[in-house]
Amino acid sequence: MTDGISREELQLAARNHGMPLEALRYDVTPAGLHYLLIHYDIPEIHEDVWRLDVGGAVERPSSLDLDAIRARPAVTAEVTLECAGNGRALLEPRPISQPWLLEAVGNARWTGAPLRNVLEETGIADNAAEVVFTGLDRGIEGEVEQTYERALPLEEAMRPEVFLAYEMNDQPLLPQHGYPLRLVVPGWYGMTHVKWLARIHVVRESFAGYQNAHGYRWRTDEDDPGTGVTRISPRALMIPPGIPEFLTRSRIVEAGRVELRGRAWSGLGQIERVEVGLDGGRWWDAELDAAPPDPFAWRGWRARWDATRGDHVLRCRATDASGATQPTDPVWNVGGYTNNATQRVPVLVR
Amino acid sequence: MTDGISREELQLAARNHGMPLEALRYDVTPAGLHYLLIHYDIPEIHEDVWRLDVGGAVERPSSLDLDAIRARPAVTAEVTLECAGNGRALLEPRPISQPWLLEAVGNARWTGAPLRNVLEETGIADNAAEVVFTGLDRGIEGEVEQTYERALPLEEAMRPEVFLAYEMNDQPLLPQHGYPLRLVVPGWYGMTHVKWLARIHVVRESFAGYQNAHGYRWRTDEDDPGTGVTRISPRALMIPPGIPEFLTRSRIVEAGRVELRGRAWSGLGQIERVEVGLDGGRWWDAELDAAPPDPFAWRGWRARWDATRGDHVLRCRATDASGATQPTDPVWNVGGYTNNATQRVPVLVR
């Protein structure tokens, strides 16, 4: 790291948290181990007064309570969510925001009501362009006082996989994950999955709200208007083998046969290949687990390594059906988004 | 902060996490919001092969499976757990370890089997002195390879409030909180509540293991053998009022009447007083909620503040039945333990 982490970054790291990488062992990430990024405060919401208002460029605006949403046909899907800023703290110079290393990921089983039906029932105007999702979390960001909200192009909002989730891992949403309702947009980075959802507003023009027009844009420099961050780039992570040293988190591994295990995911296409690399030289193919139960859930992999004594650096690399793969070195950008450079795991074999 | 946070500290902060302070609003901390400190890795434990072995200086060693522990008479209690290192990152110079600010706390409802009965049934030797609790998490710390273990004096282990917990908030323990079994010692700092418990060993001498003899000792300098960290010092925390700025977490509050709310706790005695302070001058008494349902659970409080425009600094301070209270300034020590200096919440009133 070029510079030490600041007090401001530490405050964010103390609130928001990643998934300890040994939790890659669980098919479905247990409650509390899933990564979490909360822009402002977790809002205090009482279910008996909460409503979801659906309106804007529609023929029949509606207001739904949670029972009405729960009474609709339900879908359940495992979906891997990753923060768009995952890997940010590995960039140099380091963009100042939540200082993620590599742990900003999780794979939960979400249950909810498909969004498409809700939108169709309201009668979307012919010239509708986008759908704006507004949460109940309020704060100041980039000098703009705002309630967190993000827009999706209408065609993305109408994808059959998109839904309004009220359960995570078969339990009501936890407060920090958006209770009572959040958006789930499989394949997209986490900022899209608006939590504490209170309003869905169909609009005819391109939404100019902060989180679309200023935040979450991939910009090469401060003058670049940039392009919006959308779908998750491919990434593989491994469970660091062996045992850790408390303070440095460095790994000690016994010589001999080691089974490396991990997960890989992408919002661009199914994971088709994972490779493991050793010491900047040889790469070899990992064995992929069966395809995940849902198309945007992570896929397990394992690889054998005959560990010889000494210092080594392990890496892993995913490639998806679109042909997208991971770079060896980070690609810098102003906001520190979508850094999917391959994981680097130094180990001492004894 | 005197220096920026290092990569090593950031790695710890990305794994371990505090409780966002707005979660002080919940009587019982929801899963995933409770603070978490894991020395090594979360171990992978299969309940069907896991056993709890009870032995050492006892007449009848035993080996219990989880069903046998669940079949025993059960107790349920709300217990506030706090990391002994809470407040560490506010010390100058900053001791290098998990860089906690103030969020390393939580109040859960734990269910389990009283320890005292288990020990009595084994027939403790007359000259027994301590009880050693060993988890299944393994790593290296202070150059010592170890499985996490901590000893308690026999008289503490025999306290009626101490139990072996297999549920948290009416659910089986989550992996990160010690599944399938952990020790709960109400009133003591978190390092005592050994997770992934596998062995209870009664010994006749003072235990010389790392976490008692080297870690978790209050030392004025490196040559000081120090004294062991034990019970939780009193602390009050408030929910930061108003709304936050994303990056700085600074607070914006509307002028007028503000209700400040928070919690206070102590392992030394019941909370008897909470005061709120303004701008380094005036302090006034908060109103305490009814006594908590269990003696080592936190106690709610609220205080009215007539907020006037401008920059202000709020503080709060707890006093317990033993007369212990909180200092205004931190008291430095080598390991950065038990820093219960009063919280400082800068706000801008507009």
Interface residues (C-beta under 8 A of the other chain):
Chain A: M1 D3 G4 I5 S6 R7 E8 E9 L10 Q11 L12 A13 A14 R15 N16 H17 G18 P20 E22 A23 R25 Y26 P30 A31 G32 L33 H34 L36 I38 H39 Y40 D41 I42 E44 A89 I96 S97 P99 W100 L101 E103 R138 G139 I140 E141 G142 E145 L174 P175 Q176 H177 P240 I243 P244 E245 F246 L247 T248 R249 I252
Chain B: M1 D3 G4 I5 S6 R7 E8 E9 L10 Q11 L12 A13 A14 R15 N16 H17 G18 P20 E22 A23 R25 Y26 P30 A31 G32 L33 H34 L36 I38 H39 Y40 D41 I42 E44 A89 I96 S97 P99 W100 L101 E103 R138 G139 I140 E141 G142 E145 L174 P175 Q176 H177 P240 I243 P244 E245 F246 L247 T248 R249 I252
